Amino acid sequence: MSALGVAASLMRRAASIGASTRGASRVHRRSHHDSGHRAPRGATRRRHHQPNQPRGWWAIADAAAYDPPQGGALDTHPIMSVKTGGRFTIRDLDLVVDEVDIGGACGVVLVVRPKSEDDVLDLYVEMGREDADPYWAALWPSSIALAKGVAGVGDGVIGDGVNERNAMDEGSVAGTRGNLMSGMSVCDVGAGLGLAGLAAAMCGAKTVAFYDREPLALQCCLLSAEANGLAVVAGEPVGRDGDEDEPGESSSMGTVCVAEVFDWNNVSDTQRTFDLVLACDVLYETHAVSPVCSLIPKLTSERGRWMVADPPNRAPKNRAAFLAQAETDHGMTLVRERRTTVTRCGSSDDVLVLDLRLR
């Protein structure tokens, strides 16, 4: 090849790389599921921007800068030293604090997050992980809807009256939130920023475990828990296994929050189970349906329940496949389905919140 040809080839390659990097925060990227990550959670999840909605609508422009307490979790908790890609921790990002008004039994939740998901993307690009998904660093409508569901806030119910009535009679999470959260063990799987798990903790859960494959996300979860006055501890979460307390009993320690790097494609045989599993934005990809379903027996106690938040029109076939497989393979039945409208920063989005329980 001539020198001119080599130069032209290099220019085309540079232009291609530049376009890929510049567009990384604006296009739908390859899901983390492809590399064992969850597109939204179990790992870090991928969210899809709605065409008629400005990207970043969930962010508060004047969010306050995060000022960590001296000697707090950022300085002392072991997970704060876990490095993404062996290089970066949450200390390498500028952080802000959002105030999210969930209402109900929860009230306002403080959420510590990176100032911009583009900053997270820059770290991934520096590590050579251009296909990694930075959007765990944003507050999404589904996370707000799920948090509202946990707190007992909702716009309405979709479904047949029999299922709704049975859910209320048998104490569904949606039906009697205030009583059931007390003393419960909760897992926010694929937690991202952990808003739903934070809501559960503030509604009286005994323990909340944040599970995600991205250490940066888990570090944010625990900083948020601390900012909300919740106890943050190291070690394994306390699930139903080996736990003598019954739902409704409270702990003298108050709510305890823990975090664990978690890959839903590689779950330990000794995995603890929980009274309530929270998951949102986990059904975008068709190939995620079976892995998410496989978590039901691995994470759910005998009397356990799931709450799943999912945009109604984004992947309805995946949602239907998940519900069918959950019931057929694992005996988990949909008992209530509610449509919630999330309005924030002048934009509104509908989200379905599904309550499921084991038969």
N, C-alpha and C positions, 0 to 999 in steps of 0.2 A: 504494500500500500504506500502511496506517495506521502510525503510530509504533509501536503495539503489535505489529503484524505484522512490521515491520522488526526490532524488538528480538528477537522470537521466532526470526526467520530467522538473525540473527547468533548467537544462543545455540546453535541447532542446529548451525551451521557450526563454532563453537568447540568444541562437544562432539565433533563428528566428527573434527576435526583432532587434538584431545587424545587421543581413543581410538586414532586411527591411530598417533600417535607413541608412546603408551604400549605399544601392542601390537606395535610394530615388532620388538622383540627376541624376541617370543614366537611369531610366526606365520611361515609360509613366505612370504617376500617375493618380489617379481618378480625373476627371475634377471637377473644382470648381462649374460647373453647378449643380452637384449633391447636393450641399449645398446652392444653390442660387447664387453661383459665376459663372462668365462666364469663360469659359476655356481660351481663351484669354479674351476678355474685357467685359464691362458692370459691370463687376466685374473683377477679375484678370483672365487672360486668360492662357490656357495651350498651349504650343507650343510643337511640336513634332520634335525631332532631326532626320535628315535624315541619313540613315545608312552609306552612303559613305562620310559623312561630320563630321570632328572632332567636338565634342561638344565644344562650346565656341568659334567658329570661328569668331563670331561677336565682341568679346572683343579685345580691344587693350592692349597688354601686358604692355606697358609703359604708360598707361593712367595716367595723372597727378592727384595727390591727390587734392580733393576738399577743397578749402579754403574759407569758407563762409564770406561774407562781414559783418563787425561789424554793428549791428543794422539792418540787412537785414531781409528777409522773414523768415529765420530760427529762428530768435529771436522774431519776431513780429507777424507773420501771425497765426491766430487762428488754422488753420488746422495742424500746426506743433505740436500741443499739443494733437491731436487725436491719441489715442493709439490702435495699432493692438492687439486684444485680451485683451484689457485693460492693457497692460504691456509695449509695445515697440513703440518707435517712430523712425524716421530716424536718430536721434542722436545716437542710439544704434548700428549703422552700420558704417563701414569705407566706405567713398564715394570717387569716382574718377570722372573725367570729360573726356568724349570722344569728339573728334572733328569729326563730320560726315559731309563730303562734299556732299551736296545734289545737288549743281549746280543750273542752271537755275536762276530764280528770287530770290532764297533763299540763295545760297552760303553755307557757313559752319555753321552748327548748333552745339552748345555746349550742351551736354547731361550729366546731373549729374545722376549717378547710383551707386548702391552698388558695391563695389570692386569685389564681387563674389556672384553669386546666391546661392552658397553653404552656404554663411554666412546667407542669408535670410532663407534658409532651417533650419539652426541650431536654429534660433529664433522660427520657427514654431514647431520644434521638442521639444524645451524647453517648449512651450505652450501646448504640447500634441496634436498638429495639424499636425501629420505626413502625412496626406493626402493632406495638403495644397500645393499649387503650387508656387514655388519660381521663376518661369521663366519669370515673368513680369520684372524681374530685368536685363534681357539681351536684347540687340539689335538684332532683328530678321530681316531676309530678307524682310518679308512682310511690316514691319514698314518703312524700308528704301525705298522700292518700292512705298509705298503710299505717303511718303514725297516727293519723286521725282515726283510723279503724281501731287501732289498739286502744286509743283514748275514748272510744265510744262515740265518735263524731262521724256522722254520715248523712248523705242526702236522701237516701231512699233504698228500697229493697227491690231486687229483681228475682223472680223465681216463684215457685208454687207455694201456696199458703201452708201446705202440709210440712214441707221441709223447714219453712220459717218457724212454724209453731213448734216442731220437734226440737229445733235448735234452741229456742228459748226455753222450752221445758227442761231440756237436758243440760242447760247451762253452757250454751255456745259462747265462745269468746266474744262474739259480736253482741250477744244478748245481755250478759251480766258482767260487763267488763270490770267494774269496780271490785266485785267480790272475787273474781277469778284471778286477777293479776296478783293479788296478795299471796305471797308464798310460792309463786310459780317459778319454775326454772324455764328460761327463755333462750332460744338461739336465734340470732340474726344471721342467717347464712348468706354468704356473698354480701357482706354488710355494706361495702362502700363506705360512706360517711356515717352509717349506723343510726340514722334518724329514727327508724322504727324501733330498734332495740333501745335507744335512749328513751323513747316514749314509754316503752314497757317498763323500764327501770323507774321512771318518774311516776308511773301509775301503780307502783308497789310491788313489782316482781322481786322475788328473793334473789335470784341470780340472773344475769344477762351475759351470754357469751357471744362475742362478735367473731364471726368466722369469715375470713377472706384470704385469698392467695397473695394479695398485695400488702406487704408490710407497711407501706406508707399509709394505706387506708386504715389499717388497724391502729396505727399510731394516732391518727386523727380521732378515731373512735374513743380511745382512752383519754385523750386530751379533752374531748367534748364531755365525756362522763365526769371528769374531774371538774370542768368548768360549771357543770350543773350540780355540784356538791355531792356526787355519788362516790362510793368507795371503789377505788381501783386497786386490784391486787394482781400479783403474779401467780402463775400456776394454772392447773387445769380447771375448767369450769365445773361447777357442781351441778350435775344433772340429777335425774330421778334415781339412777343407779346408786345404791348405797346411801341415799339421802333419806333420813328417817322422818323428816317433816312432811306433812301432808299439805296439799293445796289449801290456802286459806290461813295457814300458820305463818307467822312473820319471824324474821331472824333478828336477834339482838344487834347484829351488825348493820341492819338496814340492807338496802340493795347493794350487791357486790357485782362489779363489772370486770370481766376478764376478756382477753383477746387471744386468738390462736390462728397462726398461719394454717390455712386449710385448703386442700385440693380435693374437690368433690369427685375426682376420678381416682383417688387413691386414699380411701378411708380406712382407718385402722380397725382391726377386728375388736379392739377394746374401746371403740368409740362410745362415749356417754350419750345418753338420750335425754330428751327434754319434754316438758309439758306442752310447750308451745314453740313452734318453728315459724319464723317470719322470713318471707322471701318476696322480693319484688324485682321486676324486669329480668326474669330468668328464662323466659320462654320465647325470646326473639328468634333463636336459631332452631331449626327443626332437629338438628342433631343434639340439642341440649335437653330435649324432652325426656329421653330415657335416663341420662345421668341424674337429672333432677329427681325423677321418680324413684330412682334407686336409693336416694337418700331417705325416703320415708321410713323404711324399717331400721335404718342405721341411726337416725336422729330422733325418732319419735318414741316416747314412752307408751306404755299400754293404754293410758287414757289421754294420749297426746293429741294435739291439734296442729293444723297449719293455717296460717293466713298468707294468702298470695295476692299481690297487687300486679295488675297487668292492664295496659291500655287496651280498650275494647276492640279497636279496629286494626291493630298493628299486625298481630299474628293469631287470628282467631282459630285457625286450623291447629296450630301448635297447642293453644290452650285447650281445645277440645280433646286433642290426643293425650295431653297430660292428665286431664280429668278422667278420661276413659281408662288409661293405663293405671292410674292411681287406684281406681276402684277395682279393676279386674285383677291386678297383680298384688295389691297390698291392702285391699279392703278399706281404703280411705274414701269417704263419701263427701260430696259437696252438700253442705247443709244450708248455706246461705250465700247469696251473691248480691252485692250492692254496687250501684254506680255512684261514684263520688266525683264531684266537680272541684278541681283544685284551681283556685284563682290566686295568682301571685304576680306582683309587678305588672299588673294590667293585662295579663294573659290568662286564659282559662283552658283547662284540659280535663277531659273525662278519663276516669280510671275505674276499672272493676276491682273490687276487693272481695276475694273468695275466702269463705270460712269452710274448712274441711276437718273431718274427724274420723278416727278409726271406728269401724263397725264393732 
